[in-house]
Amino acid sequence: MKISTRNVRTLLEPGAARLLIDELETADVAIMGLQEVRWSDSSEIAVGNYHLLWSGPAEAQGGVAVALNRAAYSALKSWFPVNSRLFVAKFKHRFSSLSIVVAYAPTNDASGADKNEFY
């Protein structure tokens, strides 16, 4: 099972999610954490053989998500959008459970207050 992460910079452009899913299918990635998706609020969508679950702010800046293939999605027990920078998904497996945390930390250019709030 391949698990990965990527800063996608945006999935707002038409067709961007489909291009991402095509790359995931080619690389046979089961679970990918995504940062800076720029999708607002929290929701879920199916694209091809993958499900995208996300958590973002109301103004569609930043945001985190996870892309799951069918096998990973069927093992999904729960998911929780903490805020626009943190996302938690819990999966069942043979021995117990696995928690995945997707984080999008503030950059060095962010204000001290933003960094302190995140950490």
BABA-558283 format. One record per atom (N, C-alpha, C, O): residue number from 1; atom name; x, y, z. Coordinates in steps of 0.02 Angstrom, whole numbers, plus 50000, padded with zeros to 5 digits. Example, Ala and Ser with C-alpha at 12.3 -4.5 7.8 and 13.67 -1.06 7.14 Angstrom:
> nr/atom/x/y/z
> 1/N/50660/49716/50390
> 1/CA/50615/49775/50390
> 1/C/50660/49835/50390
> 1/O/50712/49834/50423
> 2/N/50642/49888/50354
> 2/CA/50684/49947/50357
> 2/C/50645/50002/50394
> 2/O/50670/50057/50402
This chain:
> nr/atom/x/y/z
> 1/N/50043/49941/50000
> 1/CA/50000/50000/50000
> 1/C/50045/50061/50000
> 1/O/50089/50068/50043
> 2/N/50034/50106/49953
> 2/CA/50072/50167/49949
> 2/C/50033/50224/49982
> 2/O/49975/50236/49967
> 3/N/50067/50259/50027
> 3/CA/50039/50318/50060
> 3/C/50087/50376/50047
> 3/O/50147/50368/50052
> 4/N/50060/50433/50029
> 4/CA/50101/50490/50009
> 4/C/50069/50555/50031
> 4/O/50014/50556/50057
> 5/N/50105/50609/50020
> 5/CA/50078/50676/50033
> 5/C/50104/50723/49979
> 5/O/50156/50712/49949
> 6/N/50065/50776/49966
> 6/CA/50085/50824/49914
> 6/C/50051/50891/49926
> 6/O/49993/50895/49945
> 7/N/50089/50944/49915
> 7/CA/50060/51012/49914
> 7/C/50039/51024/49842
> 7/O/50081/51033/49798
> 8/N/49974/51026/49830
> 8/CA/49948/51032/49762
> 8/C/49940/51104/49739
> 8/O/49927/51116/49680
> 9/N/49949/51152/49784
> 9/CA/49944/51223/49771
> 9/C/49874/51248/49754
> 9/O/49856/51304/49772
> 10/N/49833/51208/49720
> 10/CA/49762/51223/49711
> 10/C/49729/51166/49672
> 10/O/49760/51135/49629
> 11/N/49667/51153/49689
> 11/CA/49626/51108/49649
> 11/C/49564/51146/49624
> 11/O/49515/51115/49604
> 12/N/49568/51213/49624
> 12/CA/49512/51254/49602
> 12/C/49504/51256/49526
> 12/O/49449/51267/49501
> 13/N/49558/51245/49490
> 13/CA/49554/51249/49416
> 13/C/49511/51192/49389
> 13/O/49513/51136/49415
> 14/N/49472/51205/49337
> 14/CA/49431/51152/49308
> 14/C/49475/51094/49284
> 14/O/49524/51103/49249
> 15/N/49456/51033/49305
> 15/CA/49493/50973/49285
> 15/C/49553/50957/49329
> 15/O/49584/50904/49318
> 16/N/49570/50999/49378
> 16/CA/49629/50987/49419
> 16/C/49622/50923/49461
> 16/O/49669/50885/49467
> 17/N/49563/50911/49488
> 17/CA/49552/50851/49528
> 17/C/49559/50788/49485
> 17/O/49587/50738/49506
> 18/N/49533/50791/49425
> 18/CA/49537/50733/49379
> 18/C/49610/50719/49361
> 18/O/49630/50661/49358
> 19/N/49650/50771/49348
> 19/CA/49721/50762/49333
> 19/C/49757/50730/49392
> 19/O/49799/50686/49383
> 20/N/49742/50753/49452
> 20/CA/49772/50725/49513
> 20/C/49754/50651/49519
> 20/O/49798/50610/49532
> 21/N/49691/50634/49509
> 21/CA/49670/50564/49515
> 21/C/49704/50521/49461
> 21/O/49722/50464/49475
> 22/N/49712/50547/49401
> 22/CA/49747/50510/49349
> 22/C/49819/50494/49371
> 22/O/49843/50438/49359
> 23/N/49852/50542/49403
> 23/CA/49920/50530/49427
> 23/C/49921/50478/49484
> 23/O/49965/50436/49486
> 24/N/49872/50482/49528
> 24/CA/49869/50434/49584
> 24/C/49857/50363/49557
> 24/O/49887/50315/49582
> 25/N/49813/50357/49508
> 25/CA/49800/50291/49479
> 25/C/49862/50263/49445
> 25/O/49877/50204/49452
> 26/N/49898/50305/49408
> 26/CA/49959/50283/49374
> 26/C/50012/50260/49424
> 26/O/50045/50210/49412
> 27/N/50019/50296/49479
> 27/CA/50069/50279/49530
> 27/C/50044/50227/49580
> 27/O/50082/50205/49622
> 28/N/49980/50208/49574
> 28/CA/49949/50159/49619
> 28/C/49954/50179/49693
> 28/O/49973/50139/49735
> 29/N/49938/50242/49706
> 29/CA/49938/50269/49774
> 29/C/49871/50256/49806
> 29/O/49819/50272/49777
> 30/N/49871/50227/49866
> 30/CA/49808/50211/49901
> 30/C/49782/50270/49941
> 30/O/49722/50285/49939
> 31/N/49827/50304/49975
> 31/CA/49808/50361/50018
> 31/C/49857/50418/50005
> 31/O/49918/50408/50009
> 32/N/49831/50478/49991
> 32/CA/49875/50535/49983
> 32/C/49846/50594/50023
> 32/O/49789/50614/50013
> 33/N/49887/50621/50067
> 33/CA/49870/50683/50102
> 33/C/49884/50741/50056
> 33/O/49936/50742/50022
> 34/N/49840/50790/50054
> 34/CA/49847/50847/50009
> 34/C/49844/50912/50049
> 34/O/49801/50920/50092
> 35/N/49889/50957/50033
> 35/CA/49890/51023/50065
> 35/C/49876/51076/50013
> 35/O/49891/51068/49953
> 36/N/49846/51131/50036
> 36/CA/49831/51190/49995
> 36/C/49784/51174/49937
> 36/O/49794/51197/49881
> 37/N/49732/51136/49952
> 37/CA/49683/51118/49900
> 37/C/49639/51177/49881
> 37/O/49614/51180/49824
> 38/N/49629/51224/49926
> 38/CA/49590/51285/49915
> 38/C/49516/51273/49903
> 38/O/49482/51313/49871
> 39/N/49490/51218/49930
> 39/CA/49418/51205/49928
> 39/C/49389/51228/49994
> 39/O/49418/51216/50047
> 40/N/49333/51261/49992
> 40/CA/49303/51289/50053
> 40/C/49260/51236/50089
> 40/O/49237/51187/50060
> 41/N/49251/51249/50153
> 41/CA/49210/51207/50197
> 41/C/49238/51136/50201
> 41/O/49297/51126/50189
> 42/N/49196/51088/50219
> 42/CA/49217/51018/50225
> 42/C/49166/50975/50189
> 42/O/49106/50984/50197
> 43/N/49191/50928/50150
> 43/CA/49145/50884/50114
> 43/C/49183/50825/50085
> 43/O/49240/50811/50103
> 44/N/49149/50790/50040
> 44/CA/49175/50729/50010
> 44/C/49148/50725/49939
> 44/O/49091/50743/49925
> 45/N/49191/50700/49893
> 45/CA/49170/50691/49824
> 45/C/49206/50630/49795
> 45/O/49263/50616/49813
> 46/N/49172/50595/49750
> 46/CA/49203/50539/49714
> 46/C/49226/50564/49646
> 46/O/49189/50597/49610
> 47/N/49288/50548/49629
> 47/CA/49316/50565/49564
> 47/C/49350/50502/49537
> 47/O/49401/50480/49564
> 48/N/49321/50473/49486
> 48/CA/49348/50411/49459
> 48/C/49345/50357/49513
> 48/O/49293/50346/49543
> 49/N/49401/50323/49524
> 49/CA/49405/50269/49573
> 49/C/49428/50294/49642
> 49/O/49446/50254/49685
> 50/N/49427/50359/49653
> 50/CA/49451/50388/49716
> 50/C/49396/50430/49749
> 50/O/49350/50453/49716
> 51/N/49404/50438/49814
> 51/CA/49362/50483/49852
> 51/C/49407/50537/49881
> 51/O/49461/50522/49907
> 52/N/49385/50598/49876
> 52/CA/49420/50655/49905
> 52/C/49379/50682/49963
> 52/O/49321/50698/49956
> 53/N/49411/50686/50022
> 53/CA/49380/50713/50082
> 53/C/49421/50774/50100
> 53/O/49482/50771/50101
> 54/N/49388/50830/50116
> 54/CA/49428/50890/50129
> 54/C/49400/50933/50185
> 54/O/49343/50926/50207
> 55/N/49444/50977/50208
> 55/CA/49428/51026/50259
> 55/C/49462/51091/50239
> 55/O/49523/51094/50231
> 56/N/49422/51144/50230
> 56/CA/49451/51207/50208
> 56/C/49415/51265/50240
> 56/O/49360/51257/50268
> 57/N/49444/51324/50237
> 57/CA/49412/51384/50264
> 57/C/49357/51409/50218
> 57/O/49352/51388/50160
> 58/N/49316/51453/50244
> 58/CA/49261/51481/50204
> 58/C/49286/51520/50143
> 58/O/49252/51521/50092
> 59/N/49344/51552/50147
> 59/CA/49369/51593/50092
> 59/C/49411/51555/50041
> 59/O/49440/51586/49997
> 60/N/49415/51489/50047
> 60/CA/49449/51446/49997
> 60/C/49523/51462/49990
> 60/O/49549/51461/49934
> 61/N/49557/51476/50044
> 61/CA/49630/51482/50043
> 61/C/49657/51428/50089
> 61/O/49630/51417/50144
> 62/N/49711/51395/50069
> 62/CA/49739/51341/50109
> 62/C/49696/51279/50101
> 62/O/49675/51262/50046
> 63/N/49683/51246/50155
> 63/CA/49641/51186/50154
> 63/C/49682/51122/50147
> 63/O/49734/51121/50115
> 64/N/49656/51069/50178
> 64/CA/49688/51004/50175
> 64/C/49637/50952/50153
> 64/O/49577/50961/50160
> 65/N/49663/50896/50126
> 65/CA/49619/50844/50101
> 65/C/49656/50777/50103
> 65/O/49716/50774/50115
> 66/N/49618/50725/50090
> 66/CA/49647/50659/50082
> 66/C/49612/50627/50022
> 66/O/49551/50631/50015
> 67/N/49652/50594/49980
> 67/CA/49626/50557/49923
> 67/C/49634/50482/49939
> 67/O/49688/50460/49958
> 68/N/49580/50445/49931
> 68/CA/49579/50374/49949
> 68/C/49556/50332/49889
> 68/O/49506/50348/49857
> 69/N/49594/50279/49874
> 69/CA/49569/50233/49823
> 69/C/49513/50191/49852
> 69/O/49496/50199/49911
> 70/N/49483/50148/49812
> 70/CA/49424/50110/49835
> 70/C/49439/50067/49896
> 70/O/49399/50064/49943
> 71/N/49496/50034/49896
> 71/CA/49514/49990/49953
> 71/C/49522/50032/50017
> 71/O/49497/50012/50070
> 72/N/49557/50088/50013
> 72/CA/49567/50130/50072
> 72/C/49501/50160/50094
> 72/O/49487/50165/50154
> 73/N/49459/50180/50047
> 73/CA/49394/50209/50065
> 73/C/49350/50157/50100
> 73/O/49313/50174/50146
> 74/N/49354/50094/50079
> 74/CA/49313/50043/50111
> 74/C/49338/50028/50182
> 74/O/49300/50003/50223
> 75/N/49401/50043/50196
> 75/CA/49430/50033/50263
> 75/C/49420/50094/50308
> 75/O/49437/50092/50368
> 76/N/49395/50149/50280
> 76/CA/49385/50211/50318
> 76/C/49332/50201/50372
> 76/O/49275/50182/50358
> 77/N/49352/50214/50435
> 77/CA/49305/50210/50491
> 77/C/49272/50277/50505
> 77/O/49212/50282/50516
> 78/N/49313/50330/50503
> 78/CA/49288/50397/50516
> 78/C/49337/50449/50491
> 78/O/49396/50434/50480
> 79/N/49312/50509/50483
> 79/CA/49357/50565/50466
> 79/C/49331/50627/50501
> 79/O/49271/50636/50512
> 80/N/49379/50670/50518
> 80/CA/49362/50729/50558
> 80/C/49400/50789/50532
> 80/O/49462/50791/50538
> 81/N/49366/50838/50503
> 81/CA/49400/50900/50482
> 81/C/49411/50945/50542
> 81/O/49364/50979/50565
> 82/N/49471/50947/50568
> 82/CA/49486/50987/50628
> 82/C/49479/51061/50612
> 82/O/49442/51097/50647
> 83/N/49513/51084/50560
> 83/CA/49508/51153/50537
> 83/C/49539/51155/50467
> 83/O/49549/51102/50436
> 84/N/49553/51214/50441
> 84/CA/49579/51220/50373
> 84/C/49651/51196/50366
> 84/O/49678/51193/50311
> 85/N/49683/51180/50422
> 85/CA/49753/51158/50420
> 85/C/49764/51087/50447
> 85/O/49819/51060/50440
> 86/N/49713/51057/50476
> 86/CA/49719/50990/50504
> 86/C/49659/50946/50486
> 86/O/49602/50969/50488
> 87/N/49673/50885/50469
> 87/CA/49622/50837/50449
> 87/C/49643/50768/50477
> 87/O/49702/50750/50472
> 88/N/49597/50731/50506
> 88/CA/49612/50665/50534
> 88/C/49565/50614/50502
> 88/O/49505/50625/50498
> 89/N/49593/50558/50481
> 89/CA/49553/50502/50455
> 89/C/49575/50439/50492
> 89/O/49635/50428/50503
> 90/N/49527/50397/50510
> 90/CA/49541/50335/50545
> 90/C/49520/50276/50502
> 90/O/49466/50276/50474
> 91/N/49564/50226/50497
> 91/CA/49552/50167/50455
> 91/C/49556/50104/50497
> 91/O/49595/50100/50545
> 92/N/49517/50054/50479
> 92/CA/49522/49989/50511
> 92/C/49572/49947/50471
> 92/O/49578/49954/50410
> 93/N/49608/49905/50506
> 93/CA/49651/49856/50473
> 93/C/49653/49793/50514
> 93/O/49621/49789/50567
> 94/N/49690/49746/50492
> 94/CA/49690/49679/50521
> 94/C/49705/49678/50596
> 94/O/49676/49638/50632
> 95/N/49749/49722/50619
> 95/CA/49771/49718/50688
> 95/C/49736/49768/50734
> 95/O/49730/49756/50794
> 96/N/49715/49823/50708
> 96/CA/49684/49875/50750
> 96/C/49657/49930/50706
> 96/O/49615/49918/50662
> 97/N/49682/49991/50717
> 97/CA/49662/50047/50674
> 97/C/49723/50090/50659
> 97/O/49773/50088/50694
> 98/N/49717/50129/50607
> 98/CA/49770/50174/50584
> 98/C/49741/50243/50578
> 98/O/49689/50253/50546
> 99/N/49774/50292/50608
> 99/CA/49752/50361/50602
> 99/C/49801/50398/50558
> 99/O/49862/50393/50565
> 100/N/49774/50436/50511
> 100/CA/49814/50478/50466
> 100/C/49797/50550/50483
> 100/O/49738/50569/50487
> 101/N/49848/50591/50493
> 101/CA/49839/50662/50505
> 101/C/49870/50700/50447
> 101/O/49929/50690/50431
> 102/N/49831/50741/50414
> 102/CA/49856/50784/50360
> 102/C/49862/50854/50389
> 102/O/49813/50881/50415
> 103/N/49922/50883/50384
> 103/CA/49934/50949/50412
> 103/C/49962/50996/50359
> 103/O/50001/50975/50316
> 104/N/49943/51059/50363
> 104/CA/49969/51111/50319
> 104/C/49993/51167/50365
> 104/O/49954/51211/50384
> 105/N/50056/51165/50382
> 105/CA/50085/51214/50429
> 105/C/50094/51281/50396
> 105/O/50104/51285/50335
> 106/N/50092/51334/50436
> 106/CA/50105/51401/50408
> 106/C/50177/51406/50382
> 106/O/50222/51374/50410
> 107/N/50187/51445/50331
> 107/CA/50255/51454/50304
> 107/C/50294/51503/50347
> 107/O/50266/51533/50393
> 108/N/50358/51511/50333
> 108/CA/50400/51558/50371
> 108/C/50375/51630/50364
> 108/O/50387/51671/50408
> 109/N/50341/51645/50309
> 109/CA/50316/51713/50298
> 109/C/50253/51729/50339
> 109/O/50233/51787/50343
> 110/N/50223/51679/50369
> 110/CA/50161/51689/50409
> 110/C/50178/51729/50472
> 110/O/50235/51729/50495
> 111/N/50127/51761/50499
> 111/CA/50137/51800/50561
> 111/C/50151/51753/50619
> 111/O/50134/51694/50618
> 112/N/50183/51781/50669
> 112/CA/50198/51743/50729
> 112/C/50134/51716/50762
> 112/O/50134/51661/50789
> 113/N/50082/51756/50760
> 113/CA/50018/51735/50790
> 113/C/49990/51673/50753
> 113/O/49965/51627/50785
> 114/N/49993/51673/50686
> 114/CA/49969/51616/50648
> 114/C/50010/51553/50664
> 114/O/49981/51499/50671
> 115/N/50075/51560/50670
> 115/CA/50118/51503/50686
> 115/C/50102/51477/50756
> 115/O/50097/51417/50766
> 116/N/50096/51522/50803
> 116/CA/50081/51501/50871
> 116/C/50013/51466/50876
> 116/O/50006/51417/50912
> 117/N/49964/51492/50840
> 117/CA/49898/51461/50841
> 117/C/49901/51390/50814
> 117/O/49869/51344/50841
> 118/N/49939/51380/50760
> 118/CA/49944/51314/50729
> 118/C/49979/51265/50777
> 118/O/49954/51211/50790
> 119/N/50038/51285/50802
> 119/CA/50077/51239/50843
> 119/C/50048/51233/50913
> 119/O/50075/51196/50954
